């Protein structure tokens, strides 16, 4: 399996593992999401690269439809935000406080 295929399978597997522990099968409650992040982002090498600000930022913007749960699309955005934070830290671009979202998006292009 290619790296990209492994990434896709892992992302779906992680979502399915945590979704529905509190009822709805295809959704993750915010408590389930916090448990997922606490359990799945536990390696020191990732904790050094992904700062608490990145996790908080991801959780803050996740629930786009404000229904109190995270569906797979919203979860995908969370993973992308965490990956972007990791990438920026790895590239030495992290820690720029006070930047707006528009500036972040321009930098990503």
N, CA, C and O atoms as a GROMACS GRO file, in nm:
protein
  436
    1UNK      N    1   0.085  -0.117   0.000
    1UNK     CA    2   0.000   0.000   0.000
    1UNK      C    3   0.090   0.124   0.000
    1UNK      O    4   0.191   0.127   0.071
    2UNK      N    5   0.056   0.224  -0.078
    2UNK     CA    6   0.135   0.347  -0.086
    2UNK      C    7   0.118   0.428   0.043
    2UNK      O    8   0.028   0.400   0.123
    3UNK      N    9   0.203   0.527   0.062
    3UNK     CA   10   0.193   0.614   0.181
    3UNK      C   11   0.058   0.684   0.186
    3UNK      O   12  -0.005   0.693   0.291
    4UNK      N   13   0.013   0.735   0.070
    4UNK     CA   14  -0.114   0.806   0.066
    4UNK      C   15  -0.230   0.712   0.098
    4UNK      O   16  -0.323   0.749   0.170
    5UNK      N   17  -0.225   0.591   0.044
    5UNK     CA   18  -0.331   0.493   0.073
    5UNK      C   19  -0.332   0.458   0.222
    5UNK      O   20  -0.438   0.446   0.282
    6UNK      N   21  -0.214   0.442   0.281
    6UNK     CA   22  -0.205   0.415   0.425
    6UNK      C   23  -0.265   0.530   0.506
    6UNK      O   24  -0.335   0.508   0.605
    7UNK      N   25  -0.237   0.653   0.463
    7UNK     CA   26  -0.289   0.771   0.531
    7UNK      C   27  -0.442   0.772   0.528
    7UNK      O   28  -0.507   0.796   0.629
    8UNK      N   29  -0.497   0.746   0.411
    8UNK     CA   30  -0.643   0.747   0.395
    8UNK      C   31  -0.708   0.638   0.480
    8UNK      O   32  -0.804   0.664   0.551
    9UNK      N   33  -0.656   0.517   0.473
    9UNK     CA   34  -0.711   0.405   0.550
    9UNK      C   35  -0.701   0.436   0.700
    9UNK      O   36  -0.796   0.414   0.775
   10UNK      N   37  -0.586   0.486   0.744
   10UNK     CA   38  -0.567   0.518   0.886
   10UNK      C   39  -0.664   0.625   0.932
   10UNK      O   40  -0.721   0.614   1.041
   11UNK      N   41  -0.684   0.728   0.851
   11UNK     CA   42  -0.774   0.836   0.888
   11UNK      C   43  -0.918   0.785   0.906
   11UNK      O   44  -0.985   0.820   1.002
   12UNK      N   45  -0.963   0.702   0.812
   12UNK     CA   46  -1.098   0.646   0.822
   12UNK      C   47  -1.107   0.552   0.941
   12UNK      O   48  -1.206   0.555   1.015
   13UNK      N   49  -1.006   0.467   0.962
   13UNK     CA   50  -1.007   0.373   1.074
   13UNK      C   51  -1.013   0.444   1.209
   13UNK      O   52  -1.087   0.403   1.299
   14UNK      N   53  -0.934   0.551   1.224
   14UNK     CA   54  -0.934   0.625   1.350
   14UNK      C   55  -1.071   0.688   1.373
   14UNK      O   56  -1.123   0.682   1.485
   15UNK      N   57  -1.129   0.749   1.270
   15UNK     CA   58  -1.262   0.809   1.285
   15UNK      C   59  -1.362   0.704   1.328
   15UNK      O   60  -1.439   0.726   1.423
   16UNK      N   61  -1.363   0.590   1.260
   16UNK     CA   62  -1.460   0.485   1.292
   16UNK      C   63  -1.438   0.427   1.432
   16UNK      O   64  -1.534   0.387   1.498
   17UNK      N   65  -1.314   0.421   1.478
   17UNK     CA   66  -1.285   0.369   1.611
   17UNK      C   67  -1.347   0.455   1.721
   17UNK      O   68  -1.395   0.402   1.821
   18UNK      N   69  -1.346   0.587   1.702
   18UNK     CA   70  -1.395   0.677   1.806
   18UNK      C   71  -1.538   0.722   1.785
   18UNK      O   72  -1.605   0.763   1.880
   19UNK      N   73  -1.588   0.717   1.662
   19UNK     CA   74  -1.725   0.763   1.634
   19UNK      C   75  -1.827   0.671   1.698
   19UNK      O   76  -1.813   0.549   1.696
   20UNK      N   77  -1.928   0.732   1.752
   20UNK     CA   78  -2.041   0.656   1.802
   20UNK      C   79  -2.025   0.595   1.940
   20UNK      O   80  -2.112   0.520   1.983
   21UNK      N   81  -1.918   0.623   2.010
   21UNK     CA   82  -1.904   0.570   2.145
   21UNK      C   83  -2.013   0.625   2.237
   21UNK      O   84  -2.048   0.563   2.337
   22UNK      N   85  -2.064   0.743   2.201
   22UNK     CA   86  -2.172   0.804   2.280
   22UNK      C   87  -2.306   0.801   2.207
   22UNK      O   88  -2.397   0.873   2.245
   23UNK      N   89  -2.319   0.718   2.105
   23UNK     CA   90  -2.448   0.705   2.040
   23UNK      C   91  -2.448   0.707   1.889
   23UNK      O   92  -2.465   0.602   1.826
   24UNK      N   93  -2.427   0.823   1.828
   24UNK     CA   94  -2.438   0.836   1.683
   24UNK      C   95  -2.315   0.777   1.615
   24UNK      O   96  -2.203   0.822   1.638
   25UNK      N   97  -2.336   0.677   1.530
   25UNK     CA   98  -2.230   0.597   1.470
   25UNK      C   99  -2.137   0.677   1.378
   25UNK      O  100  -2.016   0.654   1.378
   26UNK      N  101  -2.191   0.770   1.301
   26UNK     CA  102  -2.111   0.842   1.202
   26UNK      C  103  -2.070   0.981   1.249
   26UNK      O  104  -2.038   1.068   1.167
   27UNK      N  105  -2.070   1.002   1.381
   27UNK     CA  106  -2.034   1.132   1.435
   27UNK      C  107  -1.952   1.114   1.562
   27UNK      O  108  -1.964   1.013   1.631
   28UNK      N  109  -1.869   1.213   1.590
   28UNK     CA  110  -1.787   1.214   1.711
   28UNK      C  111  -1.829   1.333   1.795
   28UNK      O  112  -1.831   1.446   1.746
   29UNK      N  113  -1.863   1.307   1.921
   29UNK     CA  114  -1.893   1.419   2.010
   29UNK      C  115  -1.764   1.493   2.043
   29UNK      O  116  -1.655   1.441   2.020
   30UNK      N  117  -1.776   1.612   2.095
   30UNK     CA  118  -1.656   1.687   2.130
   30UNK      C  119  -1.576   1.614   2.238
   30UNK      O  120  -1.453   1.620   2.237
   31UNK      N  121  -1.643   1.545   2.330
   31UNK     CA  122  -1.571   1.464   2.431
   31UNK      C  123  -1.496   1.348   2.365
   31UNK      O  124  -1.382   1.320   2.400
   32UNK      N  125  -1.561   1.281   2.268
   32UNK     CA  126  -1.494   1.174   2.195
   32UNK      C  127  -1.374   1.227   2.118
   32UNK      O  128  -1.270   1.162   2.110
   33UNK      N  129  -1.390   1.347   2.060
   33UNK     CA  130  -1.280   1.407   1.985
   33UNK      C  131  -1.162   1.439   2.077
   33UNK      O  132  -1.047   1.415   2.040
   34UNK      N  133  -1.191   1.492   2.195
   34UNK     CA  134  -1.084   1.521   2.290
   34UNK      C  135  -1.012   1.392   2.329
   34UNK      O  136  -0.889   1.390   2.337
   35UNK      N  137  -1.087   1.285   2.355
   35UNK     CA  138  -1.028   1.156   2.388
   35UNK      C  139  -0.943   1.105   2.272
   35UNK      O  140  -0.832   1.056   2.293
   36UNK      N  141  -0.994   1.118   2.149
   36UNK     CA  142  -0.920   1.076   2.031
   36UNK      C  143  -0.787   1.150   2.023
   36UNK      O  144  -0.682   1.087   2.006
   37UNK      N  145  -0.789   1.281   2.037
   37UNK     CA  146  -0.666   1.359   2.027
   37UNK      C  147  -0.571   1.325   2.141
   37UNK      O  148  -0.451   1.310   2.118
   38UNK      N  149  -0.624   1.313   2.262
   38UNK     CA  150  -0.539   1.276   2.377
   38UNK      C  151  -0.473   1.140   2.356
   38UNK      O  152  -0.355   1.123   2.388
   39UNK      N  153  -0.548   1.044   2.301
   39UNK     CA  154  -0.495   0.908   2.281
   39UNK      C  155  -0.406   0.896   2.158
   39UNK      O  156  -0.305   0.824   2.161
   40UNK      N  157  -0.442   0.964   2.051
   40UNK     CA  158  -0.374   0.944   1.923
   40UNK      C  159  -0.256   1.039   1.900
   40UNK      O  160  -0.170   1.010   1.816
   41UNK      N  161  -0.252   1.150   1.970
   41UNK     CA  162  -0.140   1.244   1.959
   41UNK      C  163  -0.066   1.238   2.093
   41UNK      O  164  -0.068   1.333   2.172
   42UNK      N  165   0.001   1.125   2.114
   42UNK     CA  166   0.065   1.104   2.244
   42UNK      C  167   0.216   1.087   2.234
   42UNK      O  168   0.285   1.091   2.336
   43UNK      N  169   0.267   1.068   2.115
   43UNK     CA  170   0.411   1.048   2.098
   43UNK      C  171   0.485   1.180   2.121
   43UNK      O  172   0.443   1.283   2.069
   44UNK      N  173   0.594   1.176   2.198
   44UNK     CA  174   0.668   1.300   2.226
   44UNK      C  175   0.713   1.374   2.102
   44UNK      O  176   0.712   1.498   2.100
   45UNK      N  177   0.752   1.302   1.997
   45UNK     CA  178   0.798   1.370   1.877
   45UNK      C  179   0.686   1.450   1.810
   45UNK      O  180   0.714   1.552   1.746
   46UNK      N  181   0.560   1.405   1.822
   46UNK     CA  182   0.449   1.482   1.768
   46UNK      C  183   0.407   1.592   1.864
   46UNK      O  184   0.374   1.703   1.821
   47UNK      N  185   0.409   1.563   1.993
   47UNK     CA  186   0.373   1.666   2.089
   47UNK      C  187   0.467   1.785   2.080
   47UNK      O  188   0.426   1.899   2.102
   48UNK      N  189   0.594   1.760   2.047
   48UNK     CA  190   0.689   1.870   2.029
   48UNK      C  191   0.657   1.950   1.903
   48UNK      O  192   0.677   2.071   1.900
   49UNK      N  193   0.608   1.884   1.801
   49UNK     CA  194   0.580   1.950   1.674
   49UNK      C  195   0.440   2.010   1.667
   49UNK      O  196   0.420   2.113   1.602
   50UNK      N  197   0.344   1.948   1.734
   50UNK     CA  198   0.206   1.998   1.733
   50UNK      C  199   0.180   2.060   1.869
   50UNK      O  200   0.170   1.990   1.970
   51UNK      N  201   0.170   2.191   1.870
   51UNK     CA  202   0.152   2.264   1.995
   51UNK      C  203   0.006   2.262   2.039
   51UNK      O  204  -0.084   2.237   1.958
   52UNK      N  205  -0.016   2.287   2.167
   52UNK     CA  206  -0.152   2.290   2.220
   52UNK      C  207  -0.238   2.391   2.146
   52UNK      O  208  -0.358   2.371   2.129
   53UNK      N  209  -0.177   2.501   2.100
   53UNK     CA  210  -0.251   2.601   2.025
   53UNK      C  211  -0.310   2.542   1.897
   53UNK      O  212  -0.421   2.578   1.858
   54UNK      N  213  -0.237   2.452   1.832
   54UNK     CA  214  -0.287   2.389   1.710
   54UNK      C  215  -0.409   2.302   1.737
   54UNK      O  216  -0.506   2.305   1.661
   55UNK      N  217  -0.405   2.226   1.846
   55UNK     CA  218  -0.517   2.139   1.881
   55UNK      C  219  -0.638   2.225   1.918
   55UNK      O  220  -0.750   2.197   1.876
   56UNK      N  221  -0.616   2.330   1.997
   56UNK     CA  222  -0.725   2.419   2.036
   56UNK      C  223  -0.785   2.486   1.913
   56UNK      O  224  -0.908   2.494   1.901
   57UNK      N  225  -0.701   2.534   1.823
   57UNK     CA  226  -0.748   2.598   1.700
   57UNK      C  227  -0.831   2.500   1.617
   57UNK      O  228  -0.938   2.535   1.566
   58UNK      N  229  -0.782   2.377   1.605
   58UNK     CA  230  -0.855   2.275   1.529
   58UNK      C  231  -0.991   2.247   1.592
   58UNK      O  232  -1.091   2.241   1.521
   59UNK      N  233  -0.994   2.231   1.722
   59UNK     CA  234  -1.120   2.200   1.789
   59UNK      C  235  -1.218   2.318   1.780
   59UNK      O  236  -1.338   2.297   1.766
   60UNK      N  237  -1.166   2.440   1.786
   60UNK     CA  238  -1.252   2.558   1.780
   60UNK      C  239  -1.325   2.571   1.646
   60UNK      O  240  -1.441   2.613   1.643
   61UNK      N  241  -1.258   2.536   1.536
   61UNK     CA  242  -1.323   2.557   1.408
   61UNK      C  243  -1.388   2.434   1.350
   61UNK      O  244  -1.443   2.439   1.240
   62UNK      N  245  -1.385   2.325   1.422
   62UNK     CA  246  -1.438   2.199   1.369
   62UNK      C  247  -1.588   2.195   1.342
   62UNK      O  248  -1.631   2.165   1.231
   63UNK      N  249  -1.664   2.226   1.442
   63UNK     CA  250  -1.809   2.205   1.435
   63UNK      C  251  -1.875   2.318   1.355
   63UNK      O  252  -1.939   2.406   1.411
   64UNK      N  253  -1.857   2.314   1.223
   64UNK     CA  254  -1.904   2.420   1.134
   64UNK      C  255  -2.056   2.439   1.138
   64UNK      O  256  -2.104   2.552   1.126
   65UNK      N  257  -2.131   2.333   1.155
   65UNK     CA  258  -2.276   2.347   1.156
   65UNK      C  259  -2.332   2.359   1.297
   65UNK      O  260  -2.454   2.360   1.316
   66UNK      N  261  -2.245   2.369   1.396
   66UNK     CA  262  -2.282   2.394   1.536
   66UNK      C  263  -2.386   2.296   1.591
   66UNK      O  264  -2.477   2.335   1.663
   67UNK      N  265  -2.370   2.168   1.555
   67UNK     CA  266  -2.464   2.069   1.606
   67UNK      C  267  -2.408   1.992   1.725
   67UNK      O  268  -2.473   1.900   1.776
   68UNK      N  269  -2.289   2.029   1.770
   68UNK     CA  270  -2.231   1.966   1.889
   68UNK      C  271  -2.158   1.836   1.864
   68UNK      O  272  -2.106   1.774   1.957
   69UNK      N  273  -2.154   1.792   1.738
   69UNK     CA  274  -2.082   1.669   1.702
   69UNK      C  275  -1.998   1.696   1.578
   69UNK      O  276  -2.020   1.793   1.505
   70UNK      N  277  -1.900   1.610   1.556
   70UNK     CA  278  -1.810   1.622   1.442
   70UNK      C  279  -1.837   1.508   1.346
   70UNK      O  280  -1.826   1.391   1.382
   71UNK      N  281  -1.872   1.543   1.222
   71UNK     CA  282  -1.890   1.439   1.122
   71UNK      C  283  -1.755   1.415   1.053
   71UNK      O  284  -1.656   1.478   1.087
   72UNK      N  285  -1.752   1.324   0.957
   72UNK     CA  286  -1.624   1.290   0.893
   72UNK      C  287  -1.562   1.409   0.820
   72UNK      O  288  -1.440   1.426   0.822
   73UNK      N  289  -1.645   1.491   0.755
   73UNK     CA  290  -1.591   1.609   0.686
   73UNK      C  291  -1.524   1.703   0.784
   73UNK      O  292  -1.415   1.753   0.758
   74UNK      N  293  -1.589   1.727   0.898
   74UNK     CA  294  -1.531   1.815   0.999
   74UNK      C  295  -1.404   1.754   1.059
   74UNK      O  296  -1.307   1.824   1.085
   75UNK      N  297  -1.406   1.623   1.080
   75UNK     CA  298  -1.287   1.553   1.131
   75UNK      C  299  -1.172   1.565   1.032
   75UNK      O  300  -1.057   1.583   1.073
   76UNK      N  301  -1.202   1.554   0.903
   76UNK     CA  302  -1.098   1.568   0.800
   76UNK      C  303  -1.032   1.705   0.807
   76UNK      O  304  -0.910   1.716   0.791
   77UNK      N  305  -1.111   1.810   0.831
   77UNK     CA  306  -1.054   1.944   0.847
   77UNK      C  307  -0.964   1.950   0.970
   77UNK      O  308  -0.860   2.017   0.968
   78UNK      N  309  -1.002   1.880   1.076
   78UNK     CA  310  -0.920   1.876   1.198
   78UNK      C  311  -0.784   1.814   1.168
   78UNK      O  312  -0.681   1.869   1.206
   79UNK      N  313  -0.785   1.701   1.101
   79UNK     CA  314  -0.660   1.632   1.068
   79UNK      C  315  -0.574   1.720   0.979
   79UNK      O  316  -0.452   1.727   0.997
   80UNK      N  317  -0.636   1.788   0.883
   80UNK     CA  318  -0.561   1.878   0.795
   80UNK      C  319  -0.498   1.992   0.874
   80UNK      O  320  -0.385   2.031   0.846
   81UNK      N  321  -0.569   2.047   0.971
   81UNK     CA  322  -0.516   2.156   1.054
   81UNK      C  323  -0.398   2.107   1.136
   81UNK      O  324  -0.296   2.176   1.146
   82UNK      N  325  -0.410   1.989   1.195
   82UNK     CA  326  -0.299   1.933   1.273
   82UNK      C  327  -0.179   1.904   1.184
   82UNK      O  328  -0.065   1.928   1.224
   83UNK      N  329  -0.205   1.851   1.063
   83UNK     CA  330  -0.095   1.824   0.970
   83UNK      C  331  -0.027   1.954   0.929
   83UNK      O  332   0.096   1.959   0.919
   84UNK      N  333  -0.105   2.058   0.905
   84UNK     CA  334  -0.048   2.187   0.867
   84UNK      C  335   0.039   2.243   0.981
   84UNK      O  336   0.146   2.297   0.956
   85UNK      N  337  -0.008   2.229   1.104
   85UNK     CA  338   0.071   2.274   1.219
   85UNK      C  339   0.201   2.197   1.231
   85UNK      O  340   0.306   2.255   1.258
   86UNK      N  341   0.194   2.067   1.211
   86UNK     CA  342   0.315   1.983   1.215
   86UNK      C  343   0.412   2.023   1.104
   86UNK      O  344   0.532   2.035   1.127
   87UNK      N  345   0.358   2.043   0.985
   87UNK     CA  346   0.442   2.080   0.870
   87UNK      C  347   0.512   2.214   0.895
   87UNK      O  348   0.632   2.228   0.869
   88UNK      N  349   0.438   2.312   0.946
   88UNK     CA  350   0.497   2.444   0.973
   88UNK      C  351   0.607   2.434   1.078
   88UNK      O  352   0.712   2.497   1.065
   89UNK      N  353   0.582   2.356   1.182
   89UNK     CA  354   0.684   2.339   1.285
   89UNK      C  355   0.808   2.271   1.227
   89UNK      O  356   0.921   2.310   1.257
   90UNK      N  357   0.786   2.171   1.146
   90UNK     CA  358   0.897   2.097   1.085
   90UNK      C  359   0.979   2.187   0.993
   90UNK      O  360   1.101   2.174   0.983
   91UNK      N  361   0.911   2.279   0.925
   91UNK     CA  362   0.977   2.371   0.834
   91UNK      C  363   1.034   2.494   0.906
   91UNK      O  364   1.098   2.578   0.844
   92UNK      N  365   1.009   2.503   1.038
   92UNK     CA  366   1.057   2.618   1.114
   92UNK      C  367   0.973   2.742   1.094
   92UNK      O  368   1.022   2.854   1.114
   93UNK      N  369   0.847   2.725   1.055
   93UNK     CA  370   0.758   2.839   1.030
   93UNK      C  371   0.656   2.857   1.140
   93UNK      O  372   0.569   2.943   1.128
   94UNK      N  373   0.662   2.780   1.247
   94UNK     CA  374   0.561   2.788   1.351
   94UNK      C  375   0.585   2.902   1.446
   94UNK      O  376   0.687   2.970   1.440
   95UNK      N  377   0.487   2.922   1.534
   95UNK     CA  378   0.501   3.018   1.640
   95UNK      C  379   0.479   3.163   1.600
   95UNK      O  380   0.521   3.253   1.673
   96UNK      N  381   0.415   3.188   1.487
   96UNK     CA  382   0.389   3.326   1.445
   96UNK      C  383   0.256   3.370   1.502
   96UNK      O  384   0.150   3.348   1.443
   97UNK      N  385   0.261   3.433   1.617
   97UNK     CA  386   0.140   3.478   1.685
   97UNK      C  387   0.084   3.601   1.615
   97UNK      O  388   0.158   3.679   1.554
   98UNK      N  389  -0.047   3.617   1.625
   98UNK     CA  390  -0.110   3.736   1.573
   98UNK      C  391  -0.139   3.733   1.424
   98UNK      O  392  -0.191   3.830   1.370
   99UNK      N  393  -0.107   3.626   1.358
   99UNK     CA  394  -0.137   3.616   1.215
   99UNK      C  395  -0.284   3.583   1.197
   99UNK      O  396  -0.341   3.502   1.271
  100UNK      N  397  -0.344   3.645   1.098
  100UNK     CA  398  -0.484   3.616   1.068
  100UNK      C  399  -0.494   3.492   0.983
  100UNK      O  400  -0.395   3.445   0.928
  101UNK      N  401  -0.614   3.438   0.973
  101UNK     CA  402  -0.638   3.318   0.894
  101UNK      C  403  -0.606   3.342   0.747
  101UNK      O  404  -0.556   3.254   0.678
  102UNK      N  405  -0.637   3.465   0.698
  102UNK     CA  406  -0.610   3.498   0.559
  102UNK      C  407  -0.460   3.488   0.531
  102UNK      O  408  -0.420   3.434   0.428
  103UNK      N  409  -0.377   3.540   0.621
  103UNK     CA  410  -0.233   3.534   0.604
  103UNK      C  411  -0.185   3.390   0.605
  103UNK      O  412  -0.097   3.353   0.527
  104UNK      N  413  -0.243   3.308   0.693
  104UNK     CA  414  -0.208   3.166   0.700
  104UNK      C  415  -0.237   3.098   0.566
  104UNK      O  416  -0.156   3.020   0.516
  105UNK      N  417  -0.355   3.128   0.508
  105UNK     CA  418  -0.394   3.064   0.383
  105UNK      C  419  -0.304   3.109   0.269
  105UNK      O  420  -0.269   3.029   0.182
  106UNK      N  421  -0.266   3.238   0.267
  106UNK     CA  422  -0.177   3.288   0.163
  106UNK      C  423  -0.041   3.219   0.173
  106UNK      O  424   0.019   3.184   0.071
  107UNK      N  425   0.008   3.200   0.295
  107UNK     CA  426   0.138   3.134   0.316
  107UNK      C  427   0.135   2.991   0.267
  107UNK      O  428   0.235   2.940   0.218
  108UNK      N  429   0.018   2.925   0.279
  108UNK     CA  430   0.005   2.785   0.240
  108UNK      C  431   0.006   2.767   0.089
  108UNK      O  432   0.031   2.657   0.041
  109UNK      N  433  -0.021   2.873   0.012
  109UNK     CA  434  -0.031   2.860  -0.134
  109UNK      C  435   0.102   2.859  -0.200
  109UNK      O  436   0.110   2.849  -0.322
   0.00000   0.00000   0.00000
